[in-house]
Amino acid sequence: MFFLVLIFFTQLTSSISS
């Protein structure tokens, strides 16, 4: 579950950064 949230957060920040 932790990794799932971590990946989701990473994708979210990546999307915002783009």
mmCIF entry with sequence, helices, sheets and N, C-alpha, C, O atoms, coordinates in Angstrom:
data_MODEL
# 
_entry.id   MODEL 
# 
_entity.id                         1 
_entity.type                       polymer 
_entity.pdbx_number_of_molecules   1 
# 
_entity_poly.entity_id                      1 
_entity_poly.type                           'polypeptide(L)' 
_entity_poly.nstd_linkage                   no 
_entity_poly.nstd_monomer                   no 
_entity_poly.pdbx_seq_one_letter_code       MFFLVLIFFTQLTSSISS 
_entity_poly.pdbx_seq_one_letter_code_can   MFFLVLIFFTQLTSSISS 
_entity_poly.pdbx_strand_id                 A 
# 
loop_
_entity_poly_seq.entity_id 
_entity_poly_seq.num 
_entity_poly_seq.mon_id 
_entity_poly_seq.hetero 
1 1  MET n 
1 2  PHE n 
1 3  PHE n 
1 4  LEU n 
1 5  VAL n 
1 6  LEU n 
1 7  ILE n 
1 8  PHE n 
1 9  PHE n 
1 10 THR n 
1 11 GLN n 
1 12 LEU n 
1 13 THR n 
1 14 SER n 
1 15 SER n 
1 16 ILE n 
1 17 SER n 
1 18 SER n 
# 
_struct_asym.id          A 
_struct_asym.entity_id   1 
# 
_struct_conf.conf_type_id            HELX_P 
_struct_conf.id                      HELX_P1 
_struct_conf.pdbx_PDB_helix_id       AA1 
_struct_conf.beg_label_comp_id       PHE 
_struct_conf.beg_label_asym_id       A 
_struct_conf.beg_label_seq_id        2 
_struct_conf.pdbx_beg_PDB_ins_code   ? 
_struct_conf.end_label_comp_id       SER 
_struct_conf.end_label_asym_id       A 
_struct_conf.end_label_seq_id        17 
_struct_conf.pdbx_end_PDB_ins_code   ? 
_struct_conf.beg_auth_comp_id        PHE 
_struct_conf.beg_auth_asym_id        A 
_struct_conf.beg_auth_seq_id         2 
_struct_conf.end_auth_comp_id        SER 
_struct_conf.end_auth_asym_id        A 
_struct_conf.end_auth_seq_id         17 
_struct_conf.pdbx_PDB_helix_class    1 
_struct_conf.details                 ? 
_struct_conf.pdbx_PDB_helix_length   16 
# 
_struct_conf_type.id          HELX_P 
_struct_conf_type.criteria    ? 
_struct_conf_type.reference   ? 
# 
loop_
_atom_site.group_PDB 
_atom_site.id 
_atom_site.type_symbol 
_atom_site.label_atom_id 
_atom_site.label_alt_id 
_atom_site.label_comp_id 
_atom_site.label_asym_id 
_atom_site.label_entity_id 
_atom_site.label_seq_id 
_atom_site.pdbx_PDB_ins_code 
_atom_site.Cartn_x 
_atom_site.Cartn_y 
_atom_site.Cartn_z 
_atom_site.occupancy 
_atom_site.B_iso_or_equiv 
_atom_site.pdbx_formal_charge 
_atom_site.auth_seq_id 
_atom_site.auth_comp_id 
_atom_site.auth_asym_id 
_atom_site.auth_atom_id 
_atom_site.pdbx_PDB_model_num 
ATOM 1  N N  . MET A 1 1  ? 0.844 -1.200 0.000   1.00 0.00 ? 1  MET A N  1 
ATOM 2  C CA . MET A 1 1  ? 0.000 0.000  0.000   1.00 0.00 ? 1  MET A CA 1 
ATOM 3  C C  . MET A 1 1  ? 0.882 1.254  0.000   1.00 0.00 ? 1  MET A C  1 
ATOM 4  O O  . MET A 1 1  ? 0.605 2.224  -0.706  1.00 0.00 ? 1  MET A O  1 
ATOM 5  N N  . PHE A 1 2  ? 1.936 1.214  0.796   1.00 0.00 ? 2  PHE A N  1 
ATOM 6  C CA . PHE A 1 2  ? 2.824 2.374  0.882   1.00 0.00 ? 2  PHE A CA 1 
ATOM 7  C C  . PHE A 1 2  ? 3.437 2.699  -0.484  1.00 0.00 ? 2  PHE A C  1 
ATOM 8  O O  . PHE A 1 2  ? 3.482 3.854  -0.909  1.00 0.00 ? 2  PHE A O  1 
ATOM 9  N N  . PHE A 1 3  ? 3.901 1.654  -1.150  1.00 0.00 ? 3  PHE A N  1 
ATOM 10 C CA . PHE A 1 3  ? 4.508 1.854  -2.469  1.00 0.00 ? 3  PHE A CA 1 
ATOM 11 C C  . PHE A 1 3  ? 3.492 2.389  -3.468  1.00 0.00 ? 3  PHE A C  1 
ATOM 12 O O  . PHE A 1 3  ? 3.824 3.194  -4.338  1.00 0.00 ? 3  PHE A O  1 
ATOM 13 N N  . LEU A 1 4  ? 2.256 1.935  -3.333  1.00 0.00 ? 4  LEU A N  1 
ATOM 14 C CA . LEU A 1 4  ? 1.193 2.390  -4.230  1.00 0.00 ? 4  LEU A CA 1 
ATOM 15 C C  . LEU A 1 4  ? 0.997 3.893  -4.092  1.00 0.00 ? 4  LEU A C  1 
ATOM 16 O O  . LEU A 1 4  ? 0.883 4.608  -5.088  1.00 0.00 ? 4  LEU A O  1 
ATOM 17 N N  . VAL A 1 5  ? 0.958 4.366  -2.849  1.00 0.00 ? 5  VAL A N  1 
ATOM 18 C CA . VAL A 1 5  ? 0.791 5.802  -2.584  1.00 0.00 ? 5  VAL A CA 1 
ATOM 19 C C  . VAL A 1 5  ? 2.032 6.553  -3.058  1.00 0.00 ? 5  VAL A C  1 
ATOM 20 O O  . VAL A 1 5  ? 1.932 7.650  -3.607  1.00 0.00 ? 5  VAL A O  1 
ATOM 21 N N  . LEU A 1 6  ? 3.191 5.958  -2.845  1.00 0.00 ? 6  LEU A N  1 
ATOM 22 C CA . LEU A 1 6  ? 4.445 6.588  -3.253  1.00 0.00 ? 6  LEU A CA 1 
ATOM 23 C C  . LEU A 1 6  ? 4.474 6.784  -4.767  1.00 0.00 ? 6  LEU A C  1 
ATOM 24 O O  . LEU A 1 6  ? 4.821 7.861  -5.252  1.00 0.00 ? 6  LEU A O  1 
ATOM 25 N N  . ILE A 1 7  ? 4.116 5.758  -5.497  1.00 0.00 ? 7  ILE A N  1 
ATOM 26 C CA . ILE A 1 7  ? 4.091 5.836  -6.958  1.00 0.00 ? 7  ILE A CA 1 
ATOM 27 C C  . ILE A 1 7  ? 3.060 6.852  -7.418  1.00 0.00 ? 7  ILE A C  1 
ATOM 28 O O  . ILE A 1 7  ? 3.304 7.629  -8.341  1.00 0.00 ? 7  ILE A O  1 
ATOM 29 N N  . PHE A 1 8  ? 1.892 6.837  -6.757  1.00 0.00 ? 8  PHE A N  1 
ATOM 30 C CA . PHE A 1 8  ? 0.837 7.772  -7.124  1.00 0.00 ? 8  PHE A CA 1 
ATOM 31 C C  . PHE A 1 8  ? 1.287 9.212  -6.908  1.00 0.00 ? 8  PHE A C  1 
ATOM 32 O O  . PHE A 1 8  ? 1.053 10.084 -7.745  1.00 0.00 ? 8  PHE A O  1 
ATOM 33 N N  . PHE A 1 9  ? 1.936 9.446  -5.770  1.00 0.00 ? 9  PHE A N  1 
ATOM 34 C CA . PHE A 1 9  ? 2.416 10.785 -5.445  1.00 0.00 ? 9  PHE A CA 1 
ATOM 35 C C  . PHE A 1 9  ? 3.496 11.224 -6.433  1.00 0.00 ? 9  PHE A C  1 
ATOM 36 O O  . PHE A 1 9  ? 3.546 12.385 -6.840  1.00 0.00 ? 9  PHE A O  1 
ATOM 37 N N  . THR A 1 10 ? 4.349 10.289 -6.809  1.00 0.00 ? 10 THR A N  1 
ATOM 38 C CA . THR A 1 10 ? 5.407 10.595 -7.764  1.00 0.00 ? 10 THR A CA 1 
ATOM 39 C C  . THR A 1 10 ? 4.821 10.983 -9.109  1.00 0.00 ? 10 THR A C  1 
ATOM 40 O O  . THR A 1 10 ? 5.276 11.934 -9.743  1.00 0.00 ? 10 THR A O  1 
ATOM 41 N N  . GLN A 1 11 ? 3.812 10.245 -9.540  1.00 0.00 ? 11 GLN A N  1 
ATOM 42 C CA . GLN A 1 11 ? 3.149 10.538 -10.807 1.00 0.00 ? 11 GLN A CA 1 
ATOM 43 C C  . GLN A 1 11 ? 2.443 11.883 -10.741 1.00 0.00 ? 11 GLN A C  1 
ATOM 44 O O  . GLN A 1 11 ? 2.440 12.642 -11.711 1.00 0.00 ? 11 GLN A O  1 
ATOM 45 N N  . LEU A 1 12 ? 1.850 12.170 -9.600  1.00 0.00 ? 12 LEU A N  1 
ATOM 46 C CA . LEU A 1 12 ? 1.127 13.423 -9.413  1.00 0.00 ? 12 LEU A CA 1 
ATOM 47 C C  . LEU A 1 12 ? 2.092 14.605 -9.515  1.00 0.00 ? 12 LEU A C  1 
ATOM 48 O O  . LEU A 1 12 ? 1.836 15.555 -10.256 1.00 0.00 ? 12 LEU A O  1 
ATOM 49 N N  . THR A 1 13 ? 3.185 14.548 -8.782  1.00 0.00 ? 13 THR A N  1 
ATOM 50 C CA . THR A 1 13 ? 4.171 15.628 -8.804  1.00 0.00 ? 13 THR A CA 1 
ATOM 51 C C  . THR A 1 13 ? 4.794 15.756 -10.197 1.00 0.00 ? 13 THR A C  1 
ATOM 52 O O  . THR A 1 13 ? 5.081 16.861 -10.660 1.00 0.00 ? 13 THR A O  1 
ATOM 53 N N  . SER A 1 14 ? 4.994 14.629 -10.850 1.00 0.00 ? 14 SER A N  1 
ATOM 54 C CA . SER A 1 14 ? 5.556 14.639 -12.201 1.00 0.00 ? 14 SER A CA 1 
ATOM 55 C C  . SER A 1 14 ? 4.602 15.330 -13.162 1.00 0.00 ? 14 SER A C  1 
ATOM 56 O O  . SER A 1 14 ? 5.023 16.077 -14.045 1.00 0.00 ? 14 SER A O  1 
ATOM 57 N N  . SER A 1 15 ? 3.326 15.074 -12.982 1.00 0.00 ? 15 SER A N  1 
ATOM 58 C CA . SER A 1 15 ? 2.311 15.672 -13.845 1.00 0.00 ? 15 SER A CA 1 
ATOM 59 C C  . SER A 1 15 ? 2.244 17.182 -13.620 1.00 0.00 ? 15 SER A C  1 
ATOM 60 O O  . SER A 1 15 ? 2.078 17.954 -14.564 1.00 0.00 ? 15 SER A O  1 
ATOM 61 N N  . ILE A 1 16 ? 2.375 17.590 -12.366 1.00 0.00 ? 16 ILE A N  1 
ATOM 62 C CA . ILE A 1 16 ? 2.329 19.022 -12.037 1.00 0.00 ? 16 ILE A CA 1 
ATOM 63 C C  . ILE A 1 16 ? 3.597 19.713 -12.569 1.00 0.00 ? 16 ILE A C  1 
ATOM 64 O O  . ILE A 1 16 ? 3.554 20.843 -13.054 1.00 0.00 ? 16 ILE A O  1 
ATOM 65 N N  . SER A 1 17 ? 4.696 19.012 -12.464 1.00 0.00 ? 17 SER A N  1 
ATOM 66 C CA . SER A 1 17 ? 5.975 19.568 -12.907 1.00 0.00 ? 17 SER A CA 1 
ATOM 67 C C  . SER A 1 17 ? 5.968 19.800 -14.415 1.00 0.00 ? 17 SER A C  1 
ATOM 68 O O  . SER A 1 17 ? 6.549 20.765 -14.911 1.00 0.00 ? 17 SER A O  1 
ATOM 69 N N  . SER A 1 18 ? 5.305 18.907 -15.130 1.00 0.00 ? 18 SER A N  1 
ATOM 70 C CA . SER A 1 18 ? 5.247 19.011 -16.591 1.00 0.00 ? 18 SER A CA 1 
ATOM 71 C C  . SER A 1 18 ? 4.544 20.293 -17.023 1.00 0.00 ? 18 SER A C  1 
ATOM 72 O O  . SER A 1 18 ? 4.404 20.547 -18.219 1.00 0.00 ? 18 SER A O  1 
# 
